[in-house]
Amino acid sequence: MADHAPGDTTDDAGPAAPRLANRSFPALGTMVSISAPLDPEELDAAVQTMRRVFDETEQYFGVGGRGSVESLRRGDIELRYSHHRLRTLYEQAINWRNATEGAFSPHSPTGPVDLRGLVKGWAIAHAGQSMMDLELPHWSVTAGGDVLCSGSPFPAEPTGSDPFYGRHWRAGITDPFDTDALVADVPLAGTPGFTAALATSSGHGYGRSNAYLQVSVLAEDIVTADVLSKAILAGGPATLDAAVRELGVEVLVCGHDGDLHASPGWPLHPAA
């Protein structure tokens, strides 16, 4: 899985921006981390808004064997009688199944509806939108190894027509053979209001053998990155090529033999 560590600990972009502040809290069976160049009190207020997003996600969809997603998967409820949010999530999953020619599926191998593959991305996306709604341009949110960010950890005033504000956020992708090592150090975002997302999937998906050991996807939004990392893991080279060609994402895959292969636009920065 990806081990994302956004930002640095030093600031050479000037004295105007507050120091980078960080907060973490448990949600959806994992840890959520928020980073932003904000005063601690301002970040605490923003984190409360984000926590409500994740709390509502657990309320609507459940986690760890509870809630409507698990009830649907077990067959305890029928989709047509479920909450409209669950039906909307299913419609999104069907759209992704069609876009990936079945490599991503909203059904388990035995048939029941299984929407667990969308819940975390849905929550991260809405958490990011809550930061936008608060008119906070510089932030990063990480949950369960997936990251969505905007702006810079150390913002600076733009020069001329260049919209870049300071440094990029950085995200490290863990080596699947050595959890203490990284296979990539990825720059993300840099422009306020325009998000960048990185999601990594590994292991076994949908009960099938996977074409790759680990797949990381860079995209503008976290749901796209998260879904396509799962789809490429299961679908292999054909799904990878279609995602890069038709959906404009960049991909780094690790084969079962440990070899790394990157799409042409993947940012080839050495791991730290």
MARDOLUM-176976 format. One line per field, with one value per residue (C-alpha): residue number from 1; y, x, z; chain. Coordinates in steps of 0.02 Angstrom, whole numbers, plus 50000, padded with zeros to 5 digits. Layout:
% residues N
n NUM_... $
py Y_... $
px X_... $
pz Z_... $
chain A_... $
END
This chain:
% residues 272
n 1_2_3_4_5_6_7_8_9_10_11_12_13_14_15_16_17_18_19_20_21_22_23_24_25_26_27_28_29_30_31_32_33_34_35_36_37_38_39_40_41_42_43_44_45_46_47_48_49_50_51_52_53_54_55_56_57_58_59_60_61_62_63_64_65_66_67_68_69_70_71_72_73_74_75_76_77_78_79_80_81_82_83_84_85_86_87_88_89_90_91_92_93_94_95_96_97_98_99_100_101_102_103_104_105_106_107_108_109_110_111_112_113_114_115_116_117_118_119_120_121_122_123_124_125_126_127_128_129_130_131_132_133_134_135_136_137_138_139_140_141_142_143_144_145_146_147_148_149_150_151_152_153_154_155_156_157_158_159_160_161_162_163_164_165_166_167_168_169_170_171_172_173_174_175_176_177_178_179_180_181_182_183_184_185_186_187_188_189_190_191_192_193_194_195_196_197_198_199_200_201_202_203_204_205_206_207_208_209_210_211_212_213_214_215_216_217_218_219_220_221_222_223_224_225_226_227_228_229_230_231_232_233_234_235_236_237_238_239_240_241_242_243_244_245_246_247_248_249_250_251_252_253_254_255_256_257_258_259_260_261_262_263_264_265_266_267_268_269_270_271_272 $
py 50000_50180_50270_50453_50585_50754_50905_50941_51011_51165_51319_51419_51499_51652_51701_51743_51570_51487_51332_51168_51095_50914_50824_50641_50545_50369_50341_50204_50078_50175_50336_50501_50634_50818_50937_51122_51282_51354_51420_51275_51348_51370_51193_51123_51206_51134_50961_50964_50990_50848_50733_50763_50705_50542_50518_50540_50417_50287_50327_50311_50165_50082_50006_49848_49735_49863_49978_49975_49927_49769_49732_49745_49633_49502_49510_49574_49719_49742_49884_49950_49974_50052_50234_50346_50379_50193_50184_50335_50249_50094_50199_50270_50095_50038_50186_50135_49954_50012_50130_49991_49854_49758_49768_49865_49784_49830_49644_49511_49355_49262_49393_49508_49696_49748_49936_49933_49983_50157_50209_50273_50372_50446_50505_50579_50671_50748_50794_50884_50975_51031_51116_51201_51257_51335_51429_51346_51326_51233_51063_50877_50736_50557_50404_50224_50263_50368_50555_50706_50879_51057_51198_51184_51143_51301_51426_51574_51717_51678_51769_51835_51721_51564_51499_51390_51434_51364_51184_51028_50909_50747_50570_50413_50245_50097_49954_49802_49692_49805_49914_50017_50070_50177_50143_50322_50498_50588_50776_50824_50978_51147_51256_51310_51251_51115_50946_50802_50625_50470_50299_50131_49958_49793_49615_49518_49606_49533_49357_49346_49333_49501_49552_49657_49654_49840_49982_50169_50295_50484_50579_50745_50668_50531_50424_50407_50365_50240_50151_50139_50072_49929_49905_49899_49780_49658_49699_49707_49789_49817_49910_50008_50063_50113_50213_50311_50338_50377_50443_50545_50465_50413_50242_50155_49966_49840_49665_49505_49494_49666_49756_49933_50002_50181_50266_50400_50547_50475_50595_50500_50570_50454_50387_50478 $
px 50000_50052_50130_50095_50195_50144_50255_50424_50474_50567_50502_50608_50459_50454_50385_50207_50130_50095_50193_50125_50004_49945_49799_49744_49589_49519_49380_49318_49431_49589_49678_49638_49775_49749_49892_49880_49983_49857_49859_49818_49648_49597_49652_49557_49397_49425_49460_49294_49207_49306_49266_49082_49106_49186_49058_48917_49001_49004_48823_48766_48873_48947_49116_49190_49041_48908_48798_48705_48852_48883_48696_48681_48832_48762_48592_48503_48427_48382_48457_48288_48234_48398_48439_48454_48637_48673_48580_48679_48841_48785_48749_48925_48995_48899_48970_49145_49111_49062_49212_49333_49245_49209_49381_49300_49141_49004_48971_49068_49123_48972_48848_48792_48814_48979_49013_49156_49277_49197_49163_49336_49360_49186_49229_49398_49321_49185_49313_49415_49260_49226_49397_49355_49188_49284_49388_49548_49660_49809_49779_49809_49698_49760_49656_49710_49858_49763_49792_49700_49777_49767_49892_50055_50119_50225_50129_50211_50142_50132_50246_50184_50058_50122_49984_50102_50105_50260_50314_50218_50153_50253_50186_50291_50237_50292_50390_50274_50424_50495_50378_50526_50572_50491_50478_50428_50420_50277_50245_50062_49955_50041_49899_49764_49590_49651_49664_49783_49755_49860_49788_49875_49798_49882_49842_49692_49540_49368_49427_49531_49717_49788_49892_50006_50066_50035_49959_49971_49867_49885_49727_49640_49512_49525_49378_49454_49625_49554_49438_49566_49702_49584_49529_49707_49760_49627_49618_49802_49889_49734_49646_49804_49825_49642_49648_49802_49738_49556_49547_49707_49783_49963_50006_50150_50137_50244_50242_50245_50431_50463_50489_50418_50333_50270_50157_50242_50184_50223_50336_50500_50568_50682_50617_50682 $
pz 50000_49980_50126_50095_50187_50117_50128_50206_50374_50315_50224_50102_50012_50124_50295_50243_50260_50429_50474_50410_50537_50546_50625_50624_50677_50653_50525_50410_50495_50454_50500_50415_50412_50370_50332_50291_50310_50433_50609_50727_50777_50595_50553_50703_50638_50465_50536_50629_50462_50385_50530_50501_50320_50377_50517_50391_50274_50412_50453_50272_50216_50371_50403_50475_50445_50491_50389_50224_50112_50214_50229_50040_50013_50132_50047_50203_50104_49921_49822_49765_49947_50005_50042_49889_49931_49915_49749_49687_49737_49642_49486_49496_49512_49358_49261_49314_49267_49093_49080_49125_49025_49184_49264_49407_49466_49591_49619_49712_49615_49685_49629_49772_49758_49838_49847_49971_49833_49819_49998_50047_49886_49906_50082_50035_49887_49996_50130_49999_49938_50115_50117_49952_50025_50170_50039_50098_49946_50022_50104_50095_50158_50169_50214_50211_50097_49969_49957_49886_49892_49829_49825_49920_50095_50085_49978_49893_49791_49604_49485_49318_49234_49323_49438_49540_49725_49810_49822_49779_49908_49907_49923_49943_49872_49978_49902_49910_49950_50087_50189_50251_50074_49939_49753_49708_49777_49688_49673_49685_49651_49670_49608_49732_49689_49572_49655_49626_49689_49711_49752_49767_49765_49800_49846_49783_49711_49675_49712_49553_49524_49485_49336_49447_49626_49653_49552_49587_49489_49477_49431_49462_49579_49709_49652_49478_49551_49676_49555_49416_49532_49575_49395_49326_49465_49406_49220_49175_49028_48922_49063_49100_48918_48904_49067_49012_48835_48868_49047_49056_49211_49244_49312_49400_49415_49508_49434_49533_49492_49567_49401_49392_49236_49220_49094_48986_49091_49262_49360_49371_49533_49632_49796_49949 $
chain A_A_A_A_A_A_A_A_A_A_A_A_A_A_A_A_A_A_A_A_A_A_A_A_A_A_A_A_A_A_A_A_A_A_A_A_A_A_A_A_A_A_A_A_A_A_A_A_A_A_A_A_A_A_A_A_A_A_A_A_A_A_A_A_A_A_A_A_A_A_A_A_A_A_A_A_A_A_A_A_A_A_A_A_A_A_A_A_A_A_A_A_A_A_A_A_A_A_A_A_A_A_A_A_A_A_A_A_A_A_A_A_A_A_A_A_A_A_A_A_A_A_A_A_A_A_A_A_A_A_A_A_A_A_A_A_A_A_A_A_A_A_A_A_A_A_A_A_A_A_A_A_A_A_A_A_A_A_A_A_A_A_A_A_A_A_A_A_A_A_A_A_A_A_A_A_A_A_A_A_A_A_A_A_A_A_A_A_A_A_A_A_A_A_A_A_A_A_A_A_A_A_A_A_A_A_A_A_A_A_A_A_A_A_A_A_A_A_A_A_A_A_A_A_A_A_A_A_A_A_A_A_A_A_A_A_A_A_A_A_A_A_A_A_A_A_A_A_A_A_A_A_A_A_A_A_A_A_A_A_A_A_A_A_A_A_A_A_A_A_A_A $
END
